[in-house]
Amino acid sequence: MASLSELLNLYRTYLSYQGKKNVRAEITLLLEGGDSVTFPCPPDKLPTITSPQNNDTFNSVIGDVSIMGLLGLRTVEFEDFLLPSNPDNYSWAKGDNGSDIINFINENRQKGQPFRLIITKGDNTYLNMNVLVDTFDYYLDNQIDYHMNASFTEYRTYNSQTGGLET
């Protein structure tokens, strides 16, 4: 007979793969120097990428006129993202443990480091962009697993030699 913890792991595995087509998403935060962390438990649905365009409207004597603006900075948000303290406790988790991810983000934010956020699903790249952390909240649940809420904004710089933006 299976133990209670084995049954809970089976149930968690079932919940984690519900709606997925056996292709696991990978979410990685990478630094320019090569250091990185991989989130062990991808969410059931990938986060929405907000991509604004800074259009404008002005009134003229013949009526309103729309002017197409330049692209704004993209944003990505994660809500209640599970970061297990020990991914080995979950048969479907693979990646870094929660405390390493929390420390990696906190340490590099203090250093003023931008990150590269890469989200892939199978052979498809969903997102690959340099980001800054806007908000970063986390807590421990009663299973001693971390949960994270975070929002990231695209990081672009201006190149004075080429006169263009760099991402």
C-alpha positions as CSV (number, residue, x, y, z in Angstrom):
1,M,0.0,0.0,0.0
2,A,1.3,3.5,-0.9
3,S,2.2,5.9,1.8
4,L,0.3,9.2,2.2
5,S,3.3,11.2,0.9
6,E,3.5,9.0,-2.2
7,L,-0.2,9.5,-2.9
8,L,0.2,13.3,-2.4
9,N,3.1,13.3,-4.9
10,L,1.0,11.3,-7.4
11,Y,-1.8,13.8,-7.0
12,R,0.5,16.8,-7.4
13,T,2.0,15.2,-10.5
14,Y,-1.5,14.7,-11.9
15,L,-2.4,18.4,-11.2
16,S,0.9,19.7,-12.6
17,Y,0.4,17.9,-16.0
18,Q,-3.4,18.6,-16.3
19,G,-3.9,20.3,-19.6
20,K,-0.3,19.9,-20.8
21,K,0.6,18.0,-23.8
22,N,3.7,16.2,-22.3
23,V,5.8,19.2,-23.2
24,R,7.3,21.0,-20.3
25,A,8.0,24.7,-20.2
26,E,11.4,25.9,-19.0
27,I,11.8,29.3,-17.4
28,T,15.4,30.5,-16.8
29,L,16.9,33.7,-15.4
30,L,20.4,34.2,-16.8
31,L,23.1,36.8,-16.1
32,E,25.5,38.1,-18.7
33,G,28.4,36.2,-17.0
34,G,26.6,32.9,-17.5
35,D,25.2,32.3,-14.0
36,S,21.6,31.2,-14.2
37,V,18.7,29.6,-12.3
38,T,15.9,27.4,-13.7
39,F,12.5,27.5,-12.1
40,P,11.6,23.9,-11.1
41,C,7.8,24.1,-11.6
42,P,6.5,25.8,-14.7
43,P,3.0,27.2,-14.3
44,D,0.0,25.6,-15.9
45,K,-0.3,28.5,-18.3
46,L,2.6,30.7,-19.4
47,P,2.5,34.4,-18.2
48,T,1.0,37.1,-20.4
49,I,3.5,39.3,-22.1
50,T,2.2,42.9,-22.3
51,S,3.6,44.7,-25.3
52,P,2.3,48.3,-25.5
53,Q,2.6,50.7,-28.4
54,N,2.8,54.4,-27.4
55,N,0.2,55.7,-29.9
56,D,-1.2,59.2,-29.6
57,T,-4.4,61.0,-30.7
58,F,-4.8,64.7,-31.2
59,N,-7.7,66.9,-32.2
60,S,-7.6,68.9,-35.4
61,V,-10.1,71.1,-37.2
62,I,-11.2,68.0,-39.3
63,G,-11.5,65.7,-36.3
64,D,-9.4,63.3,-34.3
65,V,-6.2,62.1,-35.8
66,S,-4.3,59.0,-34.7
67,I,-0.5,58.9,-34.8
68,M,1.3,55.5,-34.5
69,G,3.9,55.6,-31.6
70,L,7.0,53.6,-31.0
71,L,6.9,50.3,-29.2
72,G,6.8,50.5,-25.4
73,L,8.7,48.2,-23.0
74,R,7.2,44.7,-22.6
75,T,6.3,43.4,-19.2
76,V,5.8,39.9,-17.7
77,E,4.3,39.0,-14.4
78,F,4.3,35.8,-12.4
79,E,1.7,35.2,-9.6
80,D,2.0,32.7,-6.9
81,F,4.8,30.8,-8.6
82,L,5.8,27.6,-6.8
83,L,9.5,27.4,-5.9
84,P,10.0,24.2,-3.9
85,S,12.7,24.2,-1.2
86,N,13.6,20.7,-2.3
87,P,12.5,19.9,-5.9
88,D,13.3,16.2,-5.2
89,N,10.1,16.1,-3.1
90,Y,8.1,16.5,-6.3
91,S,8.5,13.9,-9.0
92,W,7.6,16.4,-11.8
93,A,9.9,19.2,-10.6
94,K,13.4,19.8,-12.1
95,G,15.5,22.8,-11.7
96,D,17.0,24.8,-8.8
97,N,15.6,25.0,-5.3
98,G,13.5,27.9,-4.1
99,S,16.0,29.4,-1.7
100,D,18.8,29.4,-4.4
101,I,16.4,31.2,-6.8
102,I,15.3,33.8,-4.2
103,N,19.0,34.4,-3.2
104,F,20.1,34.7,-6.9
105,I,17.4,37.3,-7.7
106,N,18.0,39.3,-4.5
107,E,21.8,39.3,-4.7
108,N,21.9,40.4,-8.4
109,R,19.2,43.0,-7.9
110,Q,21.4,44.6,-5.2
111,K,24.3,44.5,-7.6
112,G,22.2,46.3,-10.2
113,Q,22.4,43.5,-12.7
114,P,19.8,43.1,-15.5
115,F,18.7,39.5,-16.2
116,R,17.8,37.7,-19.3
117,L,14.4,35.9,-19.0
118,I,14.1,32.9,-21.3
119,I,10.9,30.9,-21.5
120,T,10.7,27.9,-23.8
121,K,8.2,25.2,-24.4
122,G,9.6,22.3,-26.3
123,D,11.4,23.7,-29.4
124,N,9.5,27.0,-29.2
125,T,10.9,30.1,-27.6
126,Y,8.1,32.0,-26.0
127,L,10.2,34.8,-24.6
128,N,13.9,35.8,-24.7
129,M,14.5,39.3,-23.4
130,N,16.7,41.3,-21.0
131,V,14.7,42.4,-18.0
132,L,14.8,44.4,-14.8
133,V,12.8,43.3,-11.7
134,D,10.0,45.7,-10.9
135,T,8.4,43.9,-8.0
136,F,9.6,40.8,-6.1
137,D,7.6,39.2,-3.2
138,Y,7.9,35.8,-1.8
139,Y,6.7,33.7,1.2
140,L,7.1,30.2,2.6
141,D,4.1,28.0,2.9
142,N,3.4,25.3,5.5
143,Q,5.3,22.7,3.4
144,I,8.4,25.0,3.6
145,D,8.1,25.7,-0.2
146,Y,8.5,29.2,-1.5
147,H,5.9,31.1,-3.6
148,M,6.9,34.1,-5.6
149,N,5.1,37.0,-7.1
150,A,7.3,39.0,-9.5
151,S,7.0,41.5,-12.4
152,F,9.7,42.1,-14.9
153,T,10.1,45.0,-17.4
154,E,12.1,44.8,-20.6
155,Y,15.6,46.4,-20.3
156,R,16.7,48.4,-23.3
157,T,19.6,50.8,-23.6
158,Y,20.5,53.5,-26.0
159,N,23.6,53.1,-28.2
160,S,25.0,56.6,-28.9
161,Q,27.3,55.3,-31.7
162,T,24.5,53.7,-33.7
163,G,21.7,55.9,-32.6
164,G,19.5,53.0,-31.8
165,L,18.1,50.9,-29.0
166,E,19.8,47.7,-27.8
167,T,18.0,44.9,-26.1
